[in-house]
Amino acid sequence: MVHGIVLRAVEPLDLELLYEWENNPEVWEHSDTLAPFSRHALQQYIEDAQIDIYITKQQRFMIDLRYDNGSLVTIGTADLYDFDPHHARAGVGILIFEQTFRRHGYATQALQQLMDYAFRTLHLHQLHCNIAESNKASIALFQKLGFEITGVRKEWRRREENYENEVFMQLLKL
């Protein structure tokens, strides 16, 4: 039985999992990635992930599903990016990779923990994200947790021969 979600730092043992996820074209669609990542580049990223967020301006957490027997299964990532301590804001992104782990509330739990970290530990004033207008599940997730659509970028994302709008969402600390 599932006990809950744990956010943890990226570890060297996550290399193969990140290699699989970061090189999946379905993930590229949401991350604006255009080329595969090498293992070497990801290994460097993992090493750099141990550096303070105030230097790198980003922080990735692995999302682990904890079972009652204590075992953990890594199901995704949660990211803070474009960290700006002067303006007290950061972008936020989340990925639950396997379809079987989606729609169980795990992304909600992970995003709540990330928000708590951002507001209580980093003392941020706001979080923001950019989501393709067609990604209704992600928009609904962020709205459920208080994010508001504050703008739309017209024809912002290229999808083969077409373009798609992107919504900009914000959550201000109350």
N, C-alpha and C positions, 0 to 999 in steps of 0.2 A: 504494500500500500504506500502511496505517495505521502511524504511528510511535508514537503514544501520546496521552495526555491532558495538557492544560495548563489550570491554573486561572489566571484573570487577573481584574483589576479590571473593573468595569462602566465602559463608555465611552459618550460621547454617541451614537456610531454604533449602539449597541445599542437605541436607543429604539424603533424599529419592531418589532424582534424581541420585546422585552419587552411591547410593546403587544399584539402578537398572542397571546403566551403567557398574559399576565396576564388577558386578556379571553376566554379559552377556558373555557367552562363545565366541561369535563372536568377542567381544572386546579383550578377552584374547589372541586370535591368534596374535594380533598386539602388545600387551603389554607384552608378555611373562609371563602372570599371570598363575599360576597353581592351585590356590585354591581360593575359595570365600572369600570376605571380610565381616567381621561382621559390624553391625551398630556401635558398640562400637569403632572398629578400625577406621572406617571412621569418626566418631565424633571426635576422637582424632586427626586424620589427619586435619580436618577442624580447630580445635583449634590451631594446630601447624602451619597451613597455615598463621596465623596472625603474626608469627615470621619472622624476617628479613631474606631475601634470603641469606645474608652473613653468617647466622648461619645454616639454614636448607639446603642450597645448591640446593634448588628447589623452584619453584613458579608456582602455578596453577592459571589460569584465567578461569572464566566461559565465554562462548561466548553467548551473548544475541543478538537476532534479534530485532531491534527497528522498530516499525511501526510508520507511520505518526501521529497516534492519541496518541503517547507516550507510548503505551503498549509495554511490553518486553516479549519475549519468549526465554528461555534458550535452545540452540540447540547443545551445545558442550563444549569442554574444549580445552585450549591451555596451554602447559606446557613448562617451562624451567627446565632442570634437569642437574645433574652433573655440576652445576655452579662452575667455577674455576676462582675466581677473579685474582689470580696471573698470569695465562696464558690468562686471558680475553676471556674465551670461555664458552659455555654452549650447552647442547643438547636441541633439540626442538621437541615437538610432538604436534599433533593436532587430535582432534576427532570431527566430526560432526556425532552425533549418529543416528538420524532418516534418512532413505533413502530419504524421501520427501524433506529434506533440503539440500541434496547433489546436486552438479552440478548446483548451482545457483551463484557461485562466493563467497559464504560466507566464505569458508575456505581460499580463497585467501585474502579476506579483513582481516580476523582475523590474518592470518600469517603475513601480511604486518604490522599490528599494533603491533604484538609481536616483529617483527624484529626492528621496530622503537624504541620500549621500550628498547630492548636489546642493540642496538647500540647507541642511544642518551641518555638514562637514566643510564644504567649500564656501558656504554662505553666499550662494548665488542669488541673484534677484530674479533671473528668468532663464527658462529653457526654451529652445526652439527646434523645429524640425521642418524638413521639406519632404513632401510625399506626392507621388504621382496621383493625379485626380482619380484615376481608375482604381487605385488601391483602397477600396472602400473599407476593408477590414482594418488596415492600419489607421486610417482616418478615424474610424469608430473607436479603436483602442485609445488613441490619444485624446479624443473628445471625452471618452468615459472618465479619463483621469484629469479633466479640467482644461486641457489645451483648447484654444480657440483658433479658428481659421481667421487670420488677420490680413491675408493677401492671396492673390492668385497670379502666378506668372503665366502668361498666355503662351501657348505653343513652346514651352520651355524644354521639354524632353523629346528627343528624336526617337521614334520607334519605327525602325525600318524606313519606309518612305513617307511616314506621317509624323506629326508632332502632337504632343499631349501637354495639357496644362499641368502645372505643379502648384499645390497649395502650400502656403507657408503658415505654420501653426506656432503659437506661443503660449507659454504658461508663465504667468507672473506670480511670484511668491506673495502670498497675502500677509 
